Structure formats: C-alpha cells, structure tokens
Amino acid sequence: MPRVKKVDHPIILGIVGDSAAGKTTLTSGIAKILGPDRVVTICTDDYHKYSRRQRDENGISALNPSGNYIDILEQHIEMLRQGRPILKPIYNHHTGDFDAPEYIEPKDYIIMEGLLGYTSRAMRSCYDVKVYLEPVEDLRVHWKIQRDTSKRGYTVDQVKASLAKRVDDSANFIRPQRTFADMVVQFYPPDGHQDETGAHLNARHTLRPTLPHPDLSPILDAGMKNGFRLELSRDIDGKPVDVLDISGGIDDKRAKNMEDLLWKLIPEAQHLRENVGEFTDDNNKPIISHPLALSQLMITYHMVKAALGHHAI
C-alpha cells in the first residue's frame, strides 16, 4: 500500500456509544479498510476497575466512570499518541474477570472503542476523529439481547435486568459524551419496517463542522429517491449541522456509486475494497449492509485525511 505522508503522531479514532451500540462491528470494518498491519484496536472497557462479581456486590455498573481506571486510560492514550507502548489490561467478557495484560505497540492508526472514551478532557484532546454511535433504543436493546445471549452466556431475563439497572448510568455517563463527537451515527428502521434489525436499516450521520467533511454533491444531487439526502439542520443542542441520511433500501448500483466516490478520496486503501459493511445477523451468518459500509468509509476518509495533515484537533 502507498504510505501516506507522516504526521508526528499515530492517528487516533474514538468510537463511543452505549453497550451493544455496534461499536465493535463499525470498528472491525474500518480496521479492514486501513489494513490490519497498520491498525491497533483497543477496547476502553478493558479498563474496568471491578470484576463482574465485584460490581454485583458494590452496585457500581461498568458504565460509571468511578468503576473504571479513567486515569490509567488517560495515561495510555497519551502514551500511544506519543508513539510509546503500553501494557493494556484485559477484561474478559465471558468470565467477567481479568486476564493477563497485553503489551501494545502503537501503529499508524489507533482505534479506541468503548463506553467511556470521551469522559475527560485529557482523553478527548488526544483524538484526531471522534465518533458517537446512537442506534435507536429499541434496536440497541435487540442487539444487546442477541449478543449477550449468543456470545456471553446470559439469559434474556438477565440481559433485561441488566439494562433496567443501567438506565440512569446510560443517561448520566454515556449519552452526555455525544456532545464531543465530530460525527454521530444512528442506525434506525425504515418507515413501515420497525422489525428491521440488520442489512436494511437506515443510517443517519450528523456531521459537525469540527471536521471538514467530504464533498458528496456528485451523488447527493439526485435526492433521497436514489437513497441519499443531505440537508442543513439543527442538532439537539441547537447548533447547525449537516445531516446525511442513507436509506437501508438503497440499490446496489447507487450504493456502489457512493462507495466508489469515497474510495477515490482514500486511494491509499484502494486494494482493500472487499469485506466492507459486513456483519453477522441474528443467526450469526455474514451479511453486507450498504449503510454500514458507507459509514465505515466516511470515518476512514477522515482518518486518512488526518494522517495527511488535513485535519486539526
């Protein structure tokens, strides 16, 4: 792969969102585009302070900053940005306990994904690109039940009980981080298809002016009838933003046109055009989502531009 012009630090992407918001799925696709030899992915949830048993005993959830080593996470992000290695803790989601720590050396690109990545100013100052994931709540609950029962050994009742306990912590500690993102990504079912949970979900990108977003006018001029709509709007805080809607019902041709446009803007990754937008459905079968693929490409565009020195924090 051609090497992009070096800046003086690894490019760091933050992906923050509530539990089962789709962070890992989004992250894995971005890492594939950039190339696994150039990307290191770190889950900030590894910095939990307590095991699952201890959290049950003390009543502090994993969503509460006081239940996490935020100070160590701050130090580690700063060290990675300086090009220095870290000894990262590992939280085992299957056992609810901790495994041996892992020695991590920084690469050209670093993706930090998890619950509390924007909690402090010190952490936020280290990111080149900040993304917040906020699928509609019914969809997130479905994804959490599906994931935790199939991959983490929980029963449906246990997942629902956990969600009920975390309502306040989600509101107090997770959702306030949305305000710090350069880009907010929301997946939601199309009108009349509220049971859709996979490939045909719509995607809405709230694009804040904190980053220079790509010129999509060659594709968007055709309007939403062709799967896309871009309009000036107001965010929940009243500030002006661009909102890009991508229809889950977009046909392959229109999606490919948009993907081609974005690929041309990141020529460094041209040879990695396969496997974008891939996820596993409720039956753990691989499937492709065009809105997911385009979301991954949009974020990758910003990482490459940051590496070229076209972004400033």
N, C-alpha and C positions, 0 to 999 in steps of 0.2 A: 504494500500500500504506500502511496506517496506520503511523505511526512509533512504535516502542517508546520508552519512557522512556529517556533517555540516561544512561549511566554515564560516568565520567570517562576512559574509555579504550576503544579498539576491543576487541571480544570476540575472543579468540584460542583457536582449537581446534587441538589437536595430534593428528595421526594417525600413529602409528609402527608399523612392522612390517618384517619381512624382505622381501627382494626378491620381487616378484610376489605379495605377500600380499593384494592387492586394494585398496590404499590409494587409487589414483587413481580407481577405479570408485566407491568409497564417497564420496570427496571430491566428485566431479562431481555426484552426486545431491544432496548436502547443499547445494552451491552453487546448484543449480537451485531448490531449495525456498526458500532465503532470497532469491534474486533476484540475478542476476549484476551488477546495478548497485550492490549493497550488499556484495559479497564480493570479496576478493582472495585468490587461492590461490598459495601459494609452496611449491615443492619444495625441501626442505632438502638434497637430493642435489646441487643446483647448487653447493654449497659444497665440492665435491671439490677437493683440493689438486693432484691429478695427472691428466693425461690418461690414456686407456686404455693408450697405448703406454708411458708412464712407469710406470704401475702394473705392467705386464708386466715391465719392466726392474728395478724395485726390489722387487717381490714384496709390495707393500703393497696390500691389497684396498680397495675402496670402503667396505667395512663397518667398517674400522678407523678410529677417531677420529683417529689420527695422520695419516691420509691425507685429512683434511678440515680446513677452516678453522673449527674449532669456536669459536674466539674471535671471529671476524667474525660468525658466525651468532648468537652470544650478543648482540653489539652490535646487530645488525639487529633481532632480536626485541624487545629493549628499546626501540629507537627507534620501532618500529611501535606498540608499546604506548603510547608517549608521544604518538602521533599524528604522528610525524615521518617523512618519506620516506626511502627507502634506494636505493642503487644496487646492485641484486642481480646477482651473477654468473649466467651461464647455461651449464650443462653440456649438450652436445649428445649424446644417447644414440645417435644414428645415426652420427656421425663419431667419437665417443669423445674429442672435443676441446672447446674452449670457444668460444662465440660472444661477441659484444659484450654488455656488461652492460645491464640493463634498469632504467629509473627507475620505482620503485614508490611510489605514494602509498597510505597506509592508507585502508581503508573501514570501515564499521560492523562488519563481520565479517572476520576473517582466518583462513584455514586453512593451517596449516603441516603438510605431509605429507612423510614420507621415512623414512630408515633410522635416523637418529641424533638425533631431536628431543628426547629426554629425557636426553641424555648428561650434562649438567651441571646442577647445582643452579640456576645463574643462568637457564638456559633454562626449566627446569621451573617456576620461580616466576612466569613470565610468562603461562602458560596459564590460561585460565578452565575449560577442559574438556580432559581428556586421555584419548585412546582408544588402545588397543593391539590390533592385528589379528594373530590367530594361527590361520589355517586349518590343518587337519591337514596334516602334511608331504607326504604323497603328493599331495594336492590342490595345494599350493603348487608342487611340482615340475612337475606337469602344466601349471599356469598359466604358470610361467616358461618352459617349453619352448615352449608355444603362443605366448606373447607375443614372446619373443626371436627365434624363427624367422620369425614372420609380420611383425613390425614393426621389428626391429632388425638383421636380416640375418645372424643366426648360424645355424650348422648345429646339429642335435640333439646331435651329439658335442661341439661346442664348449660348448653350454649345460651338458651333463652334467659336462664337465671343470671348468667354472667353479664349479658347485655343489660339486664334490668339494673344490676348493681353499678354498672359503669355509666349510666345516663348522665349523672351530674358531672363526673370526671370528663366525659366527652365534651360537654358544654363548657366546662371551666378551663380545661387544659389543651384539648386537641383543636377544636374549631377556632379559637382565637388566633391560632397560628396562620390561618388563611390570609389574614391581612398582610403578611410579609411576603407572599408569593409573587413572582413575576407573572405566573401563568396558573390559572385554576382550571382543572379539567374535571368535567362532570359527565358521567355516563347516565343515561336515563332512557326508559322505554318510549317507543314512539306512540303517538295517539292511537287509541284503539287496540293496543297490544301490550297491556300492562303486565302480561305474564312473560314478556321477553326478558331474558337474563344473559344473553350471550352475543352472538355474532351480529345481530341486527339492532343492537342498542344504538341510540343516537349519542353523539359526543358533542359537548359544548365547551369551547375554550374561551375563557375570559382572559383577554390579553391586556396586561397593564403596560403603560408607557415606560416602565423601568427597564425594558429591553427593546431594542429595535427589531420588530417582528418582520418576517419575510413578506415581500410583495406578492400577494396571491391573486392579484386582479386578473391575470390571464385566464384563470379558471373560474373565479368567482363572478365575473361579469354576466355569466349565464343565469345566475339566480338559483334559488332553492329548488326549483323544479328539476335541476340537474344534480341535486344532492348537497349543495353548499349555500350558506348565507352568511355574509359578513356585514355587521352593522355597528354603528356607534351607539353605545348605551351608557347607562349609569350602573356602577357596582352597588353592592348593598350598603357601602359607606357613602354613596352619593358621588363618588369620583368618576370621571369619564374613563371608559374602557372600550376596546373593541371586543365584540363577541362573535366568534366563529362557530356556527352550527354545522355539524356534519351528520347527514342523515344515515341511519343504520340501513336504510333501504337503497342506498346508492348502488348503481350497477357497476359491474367490473370495469367497464370502459372508462366511466367518469372517475372512478377511484384511481385507476392506473394513470390517467392524465395528471391528477393531483400528485400522486406518488412520484411520477416522472419529474414534475416540476421541482419537488422538494429534493429528489435525488440529485438533480442538476446543480442545486445550491450547495450540496455537500459532496463534491466529486471525490473527496478522499475516501469515501465509503462505497464507491460505485460497485466494487466487486462483491459486496455483501448484501445484495438485493433480495436474497432468499430469506424466508422464515420471519418476515416482519408481520406483526399483527397476530401472531399465533398464541393461542391459549388453550386450556383444557376445559371442556364443557362439564356438565353435571355428571356425565358418565366417564369422565377422565379421558375423553377422546380429543385429540388435537383438532383445532378448527381455526379458521382465519377470520378476523374481523377487520374490515376496511377502516372503520373509525379508530380502532386501536392502532392499526398500522400508521395511519396519518398522524395520530397523537405522538407516537414514538418518533416519527420522522421530524415533526415540528420541534420536539425537545432536542433531538440530536443536532438539528440545524443550529440551535443556539449554543450547544457545547462546542461545535466546530468553529463557529464564529468567535466564541470566546478564546479559543486556542489561537486564532489568528490575530487576536488583539483588537477585535472589532467591538467588544463589549467592555464596559467598565462597571465595577460593583458600585 
